[in-house]
């Protein structure tokens, strides 16, 4: 807080608005996490996948239903050979009974509760739902890592674009001075007219570079602003390298166990196994605990006058269901599920090879990138020394204006190459972490610690 207060006070003293200071990578990532539309889609998909766990639990809970019916009904009943007895009438065998309702009001109420007890198909379905929820978690984490990479790429692209504008601006100032000196020397007769032409051409070339650099800066700033919601974002270049990474075997093992793509495909194999199990056990008997009660009533006119019939029924017990024949559907679905499982296993093995190759290439890229950074740093020191020597030589007449212009261009190219290489090295480090599911805010904080100090606009 004290550091932030000092920055605000210094900015106010310099007449610099607070928003003119560059944001760090972690701040930009958090802004992107709340604004990026692709992540919003992934967030909604993740929320939907989490409902699968509740669906899995519901498969083994009681199911209760209520049926109500009302309409016009017809009912005729006849009974023969009945034994009938009534007070004062004695007993009558071979009695006949008949009722008739030809157009009456019929009502029906039924309540049924069912609790699965033994059902292998439901077990397989439950496992599939839970696997689907787990896959949703993995996909969500992968979406966050993907946004971190995209945000870092855009952030560093903006930082390089800002550096290009700064370097080209300084180059324009240097070439402008060289052009003025060339024209002054020509006016004094100390240099040929070709020096003025070379200086004019060099300045025109730098102006073209300025236009291209400013256009690139606008494009990169709009890209980052669009994904973060930040108005006029500014970025900082990495200045120091990140800590060295572990040896290649460590990253190969980490990617084998934690890579999001491999974990998703492994879950897909488990899902295919449960799908196969679902179809293979579909022919097994199921056992349910059931309880039901019903009331039916019909009343109206009939062949024997007005009549009303009512029935009540109820039952509590177990219900056994045994599939006998499905026309070959179950067998065909089982064969299809077996082939789908083979496909999922083949895709997993292919992905393992691909991820291992990516890890090797990325890790080796880090090693060669570190050596390249050292070489570019030495090259920048050499280009600065060359520029100083060339300027001195121009003053004493040993070097031409063209030599000075070439030396200035070489220094600008060296600075931009070093800035780009530093950014590429950070991106490569984050890509390696993402391959092993180790890309998180803690790593972004480490990157922030390597960024150049904040500079106001």
C-alpha positions as CSV (number, residue, x, y, z in Angstrom):
1,X,0.0,0.0,0.0
2,X,2.9,2.4,0.8
3,X,4.5,1.6,-2.5
4,X,1.3,2.3,-4.4
5,X,0.8,5.6,-2.5
6,X,4.3,6.7,-3.4
7,X,3.6,5.8,-7.1
8,X,0.4,7.8,-7.0
9,X,2.2,10.8,-5.4
10,X,5.1,10.7,-7.8
11,X,2.7,10.4,-10.8
12,X,0.7,13.4,-9.5
13,X,3.9,15.4,-9.1
14,X,4.9,14.6,-12.7
15,X,1.4,15.3,-14.0
16,X,0.9,11.6,-15.0
17,X,-2.5,10.0,-14.5
18,X,-2.6,6.9,-12.3
19,X,-4.0,4.8,-15.2
20,X,-0.9,5.7,-17.3
21,X,1.2,3.2,-15.4
22,X,1.6,-0.2,-16.9
23,X,-0.3,-3.1,-15.4
24,X,1.4,-6.3,-14.3
25,X,0.6,-9.6,-15.8
26,X,-1.4,-10.9,-12.8
27,X,-3.7,-7.9,-12.9
28,X,-4.3,-8.3,-16.6
29,X,-5.0,-12.0,-16.2
30,X,-7.6,-11.3,-13.5
31,X,-9.2,-8.7,-15.7
32,X,-9.3,-11.2,-18.5
33,X,-10.8,-13.9,-16.3
34,X,-13.8,-11.7,-15.6
35,X,-14.2,-10.4,-19.2
36,X,-13.1,-13.0,-21.7
37,X,-16.1,-14.5,-23.6
38,X,-14.4,-17.8,-24.3
39,X,-13.8,-18.4,-20.6
40,X,-17.4,-17.3,-19.9
41,X,-18.5,-20.2,-22.2
42,X,-16.2,-22.6,-20.4
43,X,-17.5,-21.4,-17.1
44,X,-21.1,-22.1,-18.1
45,X,-20.1,-25.5,-19.4
46,X,-18.4,-26.3,-16.1
47,X,-21.5,-25.2,-14.2
48,X,-23.7,-27.5,-16.3
49,X,-21.3,-30.4,-15.8
50,X,-21.5,-30.1,-12.0
51,X,-25.2,-30.9,-12.1
52,X,-24.2,-34.4,-13.3
53,X,-23.2,-35.4,-9.7
54,X,-26.7,-34.6,-8.5
55,X,-28.2,-36.6,-11.3
56,X,-25.9,-39.5,-10.4
57,X,-27.1,-39.4,-6.8
58,X,-30.8,-39.2,-7.9
59,X,-30.6,-42.5,-9.8
60,X,-30.7,-44.4,-6.5
61,X,-33.4,-42.4,-4.7
62,X,-37.1,-43.3,-4.6
63,X,-39.2,-42.2,-7.5
64,X,-42.8,-41.1,-6.6
65,X,-45.6,-40.4,-9.1
66,X,-49.2,-39.4,-8.9
67,X,-51.7,-40.1,-11.7
68,X,-55.1,-38.4,-11.9
69,X,-57.8,-39.2,-14.5
70,X,-61.2,-37.8,-15.2
71,X,-63.6,-38.5,-18.1
72,X,-66.6,-40.2,-19.6
73,X,-66.6,-44.0,-18.9
74,X,-68.4,-47.2,-19.7
75,X,-68.4,-50.3,-17.5
76,X,-70.3,-53.6,-17.7
77,X,-69.6,-56.5,-15.3
78,X,-71.2,-59.9,-15.1
79,X,-70.6,-62.7,-12.6
80,X,-71.9,-66.3,-12.6
81,X,-71.6,-69.2,-10.1
82,X,-71.3,-66.9,-7.1
83,X,-72.3,-67.7,-3.6
84,X,-74.5,-65.0,-2.1
85,X,-75.7,-64.6,1.4
86,X,-77.5,-61.8,3.2
87,X,-79.2,-61.4,6.6
88,X,-82.7,-62.9,6.5
89,X,-82.2,-64.4,3.0
90,X,-80.0,-67.3,3.8
91,X,-77.4,-68.6,1.3
92,X,-77.8,-68.9,-2.4
93,X,-75.3,-70.8,-4.6
94,X,-74.9,-70.3,-8.4
95,X,-76.0,-66.7,-8.0
96,X,-75.6,-64.2,-10.9
97,X,-74.6,-60.5,-10.6
98,X,-74.5,-57.8,-13.2
99,X,-73.8,-54.1,-13.2
100,X,-74.0,-51.6,-16.0
101,X,-72.9,-48.0,-16.5
102,X,-73.2,-46.9,-20.1
103,X,-72.3,-43.3,-19.8
104,X,-71.0,-42.2,-16.5
105,X,-68.4,-40.0,-14.9
106,X,-65.1,-41.9,-14.3
107,X,-62.3,-40.8,-12.0
108,X,-59.0,-42.4,-11.2
109,X,-56.3,-41.6,-8.6
110,X,-53.1,-43.6,-8.3
111,X,-49.9,-43.1,-6.3
112,X,-46.8,-45.2,-6.9
113,X,-43.4,-45.1,-5.3
114,X,-40.4,-47.1,-6.5
115,X,-37.0,-47.7,-5.0
116,X,-34.3,-49.5,-7.0
117,X,-32.6,-52.3,-5.1
118,X,-30.6,-54.2,-7.7
119,X,-29.9,-52.6,-11.0
120,X,-26.5,-53.0,-12.7
121,X,-27.5,-50.7,-15.6
122,X,-28.2,-47.8,-13.1
123,X,-24.8,-48.4,-11.5
124,X,-23.1,-48.0,-14.9
125,X,-25.2,-44.9,-15.7
126,X,-24.3,-43.4,-12.3
127,X,-20.6,-44.0,-12.9
128,X,-20.9,-42.3,-16.3
129,X,-22.5,-39.2,-14.8
130,X,-19.8,-38.8,-12.2
131,X,-17.1,-39.3,-14.8
132,X,-18.8,-36.5,-16.8
133,X,-18.6,-34.2,-13.8
134,X,-14.9,-35.0,-13.3
135,X,-14.3,-34.3,-17.0
136,X,-16.0,-30.9,-16.6
137,X,-13.6,-30.0,-13.8
138,X,-10.6,-31.0,-15.9
139,X,-11.9,-29.0,-18.9
140,X,-12.5,-26.0,-16.7
141,X,-9.0,-26.0,-15.4
142,X,-7.7,-26.4,-18.9
143,X,-9.8,-23.4,-20.1
144,X,-8.3,-21.3,-17.4
145,X,-4.7,-22.3,-18.3
146,X,-5.5,-21.6,-22.0
147,X,-6.7,-18.1,-21.1
148,X,-3.5,-17.5,-19.0
149,X,-1.4,-18.5,-22.1
150,X,-3.5,-16.3,-24.4
151,X,-3.4,-13.4,-22.0
152,X,0.4,-13.7,-21.5
153,X,0.9,-13.9,-25.2
154,X,-1.1,-10.7,-25.8
155,X,0.5,-8.9,-22.9
156,X,4.0,-9.6,-24.1
157,X,3.1,-8.8,-27.7
158,X,1.9,-5.4,-26.4
159,X,5.1,-5.0,-24.4
160,X,7.3,-5.8,-27.5
161,X,5.1,-3.4,-29.6
162,X,5.7,-0.6,-27.1
163,X,9.4,-1.3,-27.1
164,X,9.5,-1.2,-30.9
165,X,7.8,2.2,-30.9
166,X,10.3,3.5,-28.3
167,X,13.3,2.1,-30.1
168,X,12.2,3.4,-33.5
169,X,11.4,6.8,-32.0
170,X,15.0,7.0,-30.6
171,X,16.3,5.8,-33.9
172,X,14.4,8.5,-35.7
173,X,16.0,11.1,-33.4
174,X,19.4,9.7,-34.0
175,X,19.0,9.5,-37.8
176,X,17.5,13.1,-37.8
177,X,20.7,14.3,-36.1
178,X,22.8,12.4,-38.6
179,X,20.9,13.8,-41.5
180,X,21.3,17.4,-40.1
181,X,25.0,16.8,-39.7
182,X,25.3,15.4,-43.2
183,X,23.6,18.4,-44.7
184,X,25.8,20.8,-42.6
185,X,28.9,19.0,-43.7
186,X,27.9,19.1,-47.3
187,X,27.2,22.8,-47.0
188,X,30.7,23.3,-45.6
189,X,32.2,21.1,-48.3
190,X,33.4,18.5,-45.8
191,X,31.3,15.6,-47.2
192,X,30.0,14.5,-50.6
193,X,26.3,15.0,-51.6
194,X,25.9,11.2,-51.5
195,X,26.0,11.4,-47.7
196,X,23.0,13.7,-47.7
197,X,21.1,11.3,-50.0
198,X,21.9,8.4,-47.8
199,X,20.8,10.2,-44.7
200,X,17.5,11.4,-46.4
201,X,16.8,7.8,-47.5
202,X,17.6,6.4,-44.0
203,X,15.2,9.0,-42.4
204,X,12.4,8.1,-44.8
205,X,12.9,4.4,-43.9
206,X,12.7,5.1,-40.2
207,X,9.5,7.1,-40.7
208,X,8.0,4.1,-42.5
209,X,9.1,1.9,-39.6
210,X,7.5,4.4,-37.2
211,X,4.2,4.1,-39.0
212,X,4.3,0.3,-39.0
213,X,5.3,0.2,-35.3
214,X,2.5,2.5,-34.3
215,X,0.0,0.4,-36.2
216,X,1.3,-2.8,-34.6
217,X,1.0,-1.1,-31.2
218,X,-2.6,-0.1,-31.8
219,X,-3.5,-3.6,-33.0
220,X,-1.9,-5.3,-30.0
221,X,-3.4,-2.8,-27.5
222,X,-6.9,-3.4,-29.0
223,X,-6.4,-7.2,-28.7
224,X,-5.5,-7.0,-25.1
225,X,-8.2,-4.5,-24.3
226,X,-10.8,-6.6,-26.0
227,X,-10.1,-9.7,-23.9
228,X,-9.6,-7.9,-20.6
229,X,-12.0,-4.9,-20.7
230,X,-9.1,-2.6,-19.7
231,X,-9.0,0.8,-21.4
232,X,-5.7,1.5,-23.0
233,X,-3.7,-1.3,-21.3
234,X,0.1,-1.0,-21.0
235,X,2.6,-3.8,-20.5
236,X,6.1,-4.3,-19.3
237,X,8.8,-6.3,-20.8
238,X,10.6,-9.1,-18.9
239,X,14.0,-8.0,-17.8
240,X,15.4,-10.9,-15.9
241,X,15.1,-14.7,-16.6
242,X,12.8,-17.0,-14.6
243,X,14.3,-19.6,-12.3
244,X,15.8,-22.7,-14.1
245,X,13.4,-25.6,-14.6
246,X,13.8,-29.2,-13.5
247,X,15.3,-31.8,-15.7
248,X,13.4,-33.3,-18.7
249,X,12.4,-36.6,-17.0
250,X,10.6,-34.6,-14.3
251,X,8.5,-32.8,-16.9
252,X,7.8,-36.0,-18.8
253,X,6.5,-37.7,-15.7
254,X,4.5,-34.7,-14.7
255,X,2.9,-34.4,-18.1
256,X,2.1,-38.1,-18.1
257,X,0.2,-37.8,-14.9
258,X,-1.3,-34.3,-14.9
259,X,-1.6,-33.1,-18.5
260,X,-5.2,-31.9,-18.9
261,X,-5.6,-33.4,-22.4
262,X,-4.3,-36.8,-21.2
263,X,-6.5,-36.7,-18.1
264,X,-9.6,-35.9,-20.3
265,X,-8.8,-38.8,-22.6
266,X,-8.2,-41.1,-19.7
267,X,-11.6,-40.2,-18.3
268,X,-13.0,-40.7,-21.8
269,X,-11.6,-44.3,-21.7
270,X,-13.2,-44.9,-18.3
271,X,-16.5,-43.4,-19.7
272,X,-16.4,-45.8,-22.6
273,X,-15.8,-48.7,-20.3
274,X,-18.9,-47.8,-18.3
275,X,-20.9,-47.4,-21.5
276,X,-19.8,-50.9,-22.5
277,X,-20.7,-52.2,-19.1
278,X,-24.1,-50.6,-19.3
279,X,-25.0,-52.5,-22.5
280,X,-23.4,-55.7,-21.3
281,X,-25.6,-55.8,-18.2
282,X,-28.7,-54.6,-19.8
283,X,-30.0,-58.1,-20.1
284,X,-29.8,-58.7,-16.3
285,X,-32.8,-58.8,-14.1
286,X,-33.6,-55.7,-11.9
287,X,-35.3,-55.7,-8.5
288,X,-37.3,-52.7,-7.2
289,X,-39.1,-52.0,-4.0
290,X,-42.6,-50.7,-4.9
291,X,-45.5,-49.3,-3.1
292,X,-48.7,-48.3,-4.8
293,X,-52.3,-47.3,-4.0
294,X,-55.2,-46.6,-6.3
295,X,-58.8,-45.5,-6.3
296,X,-61.2,-45.8,-9.2
297,X,-64.8,-44.7,-9.4
298,X,-67.5,-44.6,-12.1
299,X,-71.1,-43.5,-11.6
300,X,-74.0,-43.0,-14.0
301,X,-77.0,-44.6,-15.8
302,X,-77.0,-48.1,-17.2
303,X,-79.1,-51.1,-18.3
304,X,-80.4,-51.5,-14.7
305,X,-80.8,-47.9,-13.7
306,X,-78.4,-45.7,-11.8
307,X,-75.3,-47.4,-10.8
308,X,-72.0,-46.6,-9.1
309,X,-68.9,-48.8,-8.9
310,X,-65.8,-48.0,-6.8
311,X,-62.6,-49.9,-6.3
312,X,-59.6,-49.4,-3.9
313,X,-56.3,-51.2,-4.3
314,X,-52.9,-51.1,-2.7
315,X,-49.6,-53.0,-2.7
316,X,-46.2,-52.9,-1.0
317,X,-43.6,-55.4,-2.1
318,X,-40.8,-56.1,-4.6
319,X,-41.0,-56.1,-8.4
320,X,-38.7,-58.3,-10.5
321,X,-38.1,-57.3,-14.2
322,X,-36.5,-59.8,-16.5
323,X,-35.7,-58.7,-20.1
324,X,-36.3,-61.6,-22.5
325,X,-35.7,-60.4,-26.0
326,X,-34.7,-57.0,-27.5
327,X,-34.6,-58.0,-31.2
328,X,-30.7,-57.9,-31.2
329,X,-30.6,-54.2,-30.2
330,X,-28.7,-54.9,-26.9
331,X,-26.1,-57.1,-28.6
332,X,-25.5,-54.5,-31.4
333,X,-25.1,-51.7,-28.9
334,X,-22.7,-53.8,-26.9
335,X,-20.5,-54.3,-30.0
336,X,-20.6,-50.6,-30.8
337,X,-19.6,-49.7,-27.2
338,X,-16.6,-52.2,-27.5
339,X,-15.4,-50.5,-30.6
340,X,-15.8,-47.0,-29.0
341,X,-13.7,-48.2,-26.1
342,X,-11.0,-49.4,-28.5
343,X,-11.1,-46.0,-30.2
344,X,-10.8,-44.1,-26.9
345,X,-7.8,-46.2,-25.9
346,X,-6.1,-45.6,-29.2
347,X,-6.7,-41.8,-29.0
348,X,-5.2,-41.8,-25.5
349,X,-2.0,-43.6,-26.6
350,X,-1.7,-41.2,-29.6
351,X,-2.1,-38.2,-27.3
352,X,0.5,-39.6,-24.9
353,X,3.1,-39.7,-27.8
354,X,2.1,-36.2,-28.9
355,X,2.3,-34.7,-25.4
356,X,5.7,-36.3,-24.8
357,X,7.0,-34.8,-28.0
358,X,5.6,-31.4,-27.0
359,X,7.2,-31.6,-23.6
360,X,10.6,-32.5,-25.1
361,X,10.4,-29.8,-27.7
362,X,9.3,-27.1,-25.2
363,X,12.0,-28.1,-22.7
364,X,14.7,-28.1,-25.3
365,X,13.4,-24.8,-26.5
366,X,13.9,-23.4,-23.0
367,X,17.5,-24.6,-23.0
368,X,18.4,-23.2,-26.4
369,X,16.4,-20.0,-25.6
370,X,18.6,-19.4,-22.6
371,X,21.8,-19.7,-24.7
372,X,20.2,-17.5,-27.4
373,X,19.4,-14.8,-24.8
374,X,23.0,-14.8,-23.6
375,X,24.3,-14.4,-27.2
376,X,21.8,-11.6,-27.9
377,X,22.8,-9.8,-24.8
378,X,26.5,-10.0,-25.8
379,X,25.5,-8.9,-29.3
380,X,23.7,-5.8,-27.9
381,X,26.7,-4.8,-25.9
382,X,28.9,-5.2,-29.0
383,X,26.5,-3.2,-31.2
384,X,26.5,-0.3,-28.7
385,X,30.3,-0.4,-28.6
386,X,30.3,-0.5,-32.4
387,X,28.0,2.5,-32.6
388,X,30.1,4.5,-30.2
389,X,33.3,3.7,-32.2
390,X,31.6,4.5,-35.5
391,X,30.4,7.9,-34.3
392,X,33.9,8.6,-33.1
393,X,35.3,7.5,-36.4
394,X,32.9,9.7,-38.2
395,X,34.0,12.7,-36.2
396,X,37.7,12.1,-37.2
397,X,36.8,11.2,-40.8
398,X,37.5,7.4,-40.7
399,X,33.8,6.5,-41.0
400,X,31.1,7.7,-43.3
401,X,27.5,8.8,-42.6
402,X,26.3,5.5,-44.0
403,X,28.5,3.6,-41.5
404,X,26.9,5.5,-38.6
405,X,23.4,4.9,-40.0
406,X,24.1,1.2,-40.3
407,X,25.5,1.0,-36.8
408,X,22.4,2.7,-35.4
409,X,20.2,0.3,-37.3
410,X,22.2,-2.6,-36.0
411,X,21.8,-1.4,-32.4
412,X,18.0,-1.0,-32.8
413,X,17.7,-4.5,-34.3
414,X,19.7,-5.9,-31.4
415,X,17.5,-4.3,-28.8
416,X,14.3,-5.5,-30.4
417,X,15.7,-9.0,-31.0
418,X,16.6,-9.2,-27.3
419,X,13.2,-8.0,-26.2
420,X,11.4,-10.5,-28.4
421,X,13.7,-13.3,-27.2
422,X,13.0,-12.5,-23.6
423,X,9.2,-12.5,-24.3
424,X,9.5,-15.8,-26.2
425,X,11.4,-17.4,-23.3
426,X,8.7,-16.5,-20.8
427,X,6.0,-17.9,-23.1
428,X,8.0,-21.1,-23.6
429,X,8.3,-21.4,-19.8
430,X,4.5,-21.0,-19.3
431,X,3.8,-23.5,-22.1
432,X,5.9,-26.1,-20.4
433,X,4.1,-25.5,-17.2
434,X,0.7,-25.8,-19.0
435,X,1.7,-29.1,-20.4
436,X,2.1,-30.5,-16.9
437,X,-0.9,-28.6,-15.5
438,X,1.4,-26.3,-13.4
439,X,0.3,-23.0,-14.9
440,X,-1.3,-20.9,-12.2
441,X,-1.3,-17.5,-10.6
442,X,1.8,-18.3,-8.5
443,X,3.8,-18.7,-11.7
444,X,2.3,-15.5,-13.1
445,X,3.5,-13.8,-9.9
446,X,7.0,-15.1,-10.6
447,X,6.8,-13.6,-14.1
448,X,5.7,-10.2,-12.7
449,X,8.9,-10.2,-10.5
450,X,11.0,-10.3,-13.7
451,X,9.3,-7.5,-15.5
452,X,11.0,-4.1,-16.0
453,X,10.1,-1.3,-13.6
454,X,6.9,0.6,-14.3
455,X,7.4,3.6,-16.6
456,X,4.6,6.2,-17.1
457,X,3.4,7.3,-20.5
